[in-house]
Amino acid sequence: MKNYPFYITEESLNFFITNALAEDIGEGDHSTLASVPADAQNQAKLIVKADGVLAGVEMALRVFAAVDKDLKVEVLLQDGAAVKYGDIAFVVRGKAQSILSAERLVLNCMQRMSGIATYTHRLTQLIDGTSAKLLDTRKTTPNFRIAEKWAVLIGGGCNHRFGLFDMVMLKDNHIDYAGGITQAVKATQAYLEKLGKPLAIEVETRNLEEVKEALQVGGVARIMLDNMSPELMAQAVQIIDHQCETEASGGITEQTIRMVAQTGVDFISVGALTHSAGSLDMSLKAF
């Protein structure tokens, strides 16, 4: 494996692909088995039908291999490549039945991942020249998170926590249920110490008073500035003064992201990277 985050492993990819193929093929691809001779050999090309950033090529290679290890793929464009209408990403050759059975999962992954990578790249360009880094969130499609967060990386963004288990984020409901920021943080620190888990703690804040409280309690790795105006964020960043990391979140759009980045925050999290990005049109055509 390349130097990917912890969640992109042989085991996690195999688990995802195995379940996705089982969902699609079930007891058998009867359309293909009924109409295409078992010994037929053929080829197909992946045609890009919109401008954007290509993502999911490596995923496609794994899908093809899972369906039929004898399929051969000639990769012409790699993940992260800028593509335009009519580009050919790869050519796959081998058993025709295998190509057809793999086709839909390959396209579903690549279209969705390329759409996310394209939108991620667009937003990273909007904050280029600032110190802010673009983050995704947990607002992902169930059972497809691995692909969506991978696509964010390919598009030039950064991953936030993968799930609830690899970082502590004390959001408004946690804080309200715990009785306040101080209580929530202290309880979390005691919990982590008891379990021996060195997880970073992030605290969501809604105003400057909460920012000051999060700083005062200590042990907070990152303070989230939630749904604050850029003017208020700038004040918060000055108050925090590099004592911990800062993250802007909530309602950030293409129109406002540059202003947010210019406040001096370290990170900007945008749920729309995964929950609102469209798919990039493409098709797998025999030739």
N, C-alpha and C positions, 0 to 999 in steps of 0.2 A: 504493500500500500504506500501511497505517497504520504507526505507530511500533512495529513488531514486531521481535523479535530477528533476527539475520542469517539464520537458517535458514528463516524464513517469507518467501519471495520468490515472485514470479510464476513463476520457473523451477522452484523446488522444488515448489510446489503443482501446477503443470501436469504435472511429471514423475510425481508421486504419483498424481494423478487419471487420467492417461493409462494408466499401468500397471495401476491398480486396475480400470478399466473394461475393459481388454483381458483381464484375468484373468477377469472375470465374464461379459462378453458374447461374447468369442471371435469366432467367425465370424458370429454373429448371435443375437439373442434370439428363438429360434424359437417359443416359447410365445406371445409377443406378436405377432410377425409373422403367425403362423397364425390367430390368433383375433380380432384387433382391426383394423378397417378402417384403411387407411393415412391416410385423410382425417378420421378421427374426432377431434374436439376435446373435451376434458374438463377436469376439475379435481379436485384432491385436497387434503386438509388433513393437516398433521402434528399428531397427537394425542399429548400427553404422558400417560403412564399410571402415573406415580409421582412423588412429591415429590422435589425436588432442585434442582440448578443446571443450567441449560441451556447446552450448548456444542455447537459444530459448525454453527451457522446459516450463518456465512460460508462454511464448507466446502461446505455443501449448495448454496448459491448457485452456487459454482464448478462443482460436479458437474452441476447442471442445465444451466448454460451450456455445459459441455463436451459434453454429450449433444445439446443442441439450443439454439442461441442465441436462438430465438424463444419459448422458455418464459418465462412471466412469473410472478414470485414476489412475493406480498404478505407482507412480514414483519410479524408481529404482536408477537413477542417476540425480543429481541436476545440474543446470547451474554452469559452472566453473569447472566441474569435468574433470580430464584427462581421456580420453577414448582411446580405442584401437579397432582394427578390431574385430567385433563379439559381442561387448558389447550391452546389451539391455538397452535402456534409460528408457522406460516405457512400460506398457501394457494398452491398452484402451479397455473397454468392454461396450457393449450396442447395440443399434439398428444398424444393419449392414449398412443400407442406410445412416445413419448419419456419421458413420466412413468413408465411402467412399467419401462423399461430403466434409468432412473436410480434407481428406488426402493430397491433393495437396498444400493447403495453409500451413498446418503444415510443410510439407517437404520443401517447398520453403523458409519459414522463418528459419527453423532450419538448413538447409544446408548452407544457406548464412551466418547466424549469427555465426554458428560454425566455418566456414572458416575464418571470420573476427576475432573471438576470438582467434583462433589458431595462426594466423599471428601476432596479437597484443601481445600474450604471448611470441612468439618467439623474437620479437623485445625488449620487456621489459627485457627478459633474457640477451640480448646482452648489455644492459646498466646497468645491476645489479651491485650494489656497487658504482655507481656514484650518484650524487645528482639530476640528470636530470629526469624529468617525461615525459612520452610519451603522446602526444596529437593527436587527430584526427583533421579533417578539415571539411569544408562544401562540400567537393568533394564526395558527396553521390548520391545514386540513388533517383530520384524524387519520393516523396510520400512513400519512404522506410527509410527515415533518422532516424526515431525513433528507428527502429529495428537495424540499422547499428551502431548508436552511443551507443545503449544499449549493443550491442555485444562487442564494444571496452571496456566498463566498465567491462564486464564479463571476458574479456581476460587480465585484469590487467592494462589497459591504463586509460587515463583521457580524458574527453570531453573538447574541446575548446568551443567557443560559439555555440549554437544550430543553430542560424540563424542570419540574419542581424539586428535583433531587440534587442538582449540581451547584446551586447557589441559593441563598436565602434572600427573598425579596419581601419586605414587610410593606404591604400596600395599605390603602386607606381602611379596608375592612379589618385586616389584621390589627391595625393600630387602634381602631375604634373598639373592637372586641376585647383587646388587651387592656384598654383603659388609658392609652396614650403611647407616644413614641418611647419615652423612657422605660415604661413598663414592658413594652413589646421587645425592645432591644435587650434589656437586662434578662428577660426570660429566655430569649433566643441564645444569648451568650451562655447561660447556665445549661441549657439543653445541649448545645454543641459541645461544651466542655465535658458533660456527662457521657456523651456518645463518642468523644474523641474525634469529632469531624471538624476539620479546619476549613469550613465553608465561609466564603465572603458574605458579608451582610450588606444589603442595599435597603435604604429606607425611602419610601415615597413621602414627599412633602408637598403641602398645598399652599403654603404661605411662608413669609419670612420668619415668623415666630417658630414654626415647625422646623425650618432650616436650622435655626439657632439651637433648638432643643436637640436635634439629631447630632449636631456638632458637640454639644455639651456632654451628652451621655457617653461618648467615646466608643471606639471599636467599630465604627461604621466605615466600610470601605468605599461606598458610593452613595451619594444623595441624589434621588430623582426629583426633578423640578417638574411637577405635574400640572399641565394645563395653565401654566403661567404665561403672561405676556412677555415678549422679548425684553421689555424694560424691567420687569420684575425679575426675570432670569438674570439679567446683567447685575442687578443688585445682589442677588443670591450668590452669584459666582464670586463677587468681590468679598462678601461675608465669609464664604468658604475658604477662599484664598489658598487653594491647593492643599488644604488639610486632608481632603479626600477627593475622589473622583466625582464628577458631576455628569448627570444625564438629563437631557430634556425629553419630555414625552407628552403626548396628548394633543390630538387635533392638528398635527403638523402637516402642512401641505407643500406642494411644489412652490406655491406663492410665498410661503412664510419660512421655508427651511433655511434660506440664506441668512435671513435676519436672526434666526435662532442660532445658527452656527457662529455668527459674529458676536454673540454675547460672551463667547469664551468657554462654552461648555465642552466637556471632553467627548461626550457621546450624544447622539440623537437617535432615539428609538422610534421606528415608524412601523406600525402594525400593517399598514397598507402594502408593504413590500410583499407580504405573503397572502393577505386576505383580499386584496383588491387588484393585484396585477392581472392583466389579461394574459391569454395564451398567445404564443407566436405561431402563426399558421405554417404548417409544413405537411408533406405527404411522402409516403413510401411507394414508389411506382416501379412496376416491372418494366424491363426494357430488353 
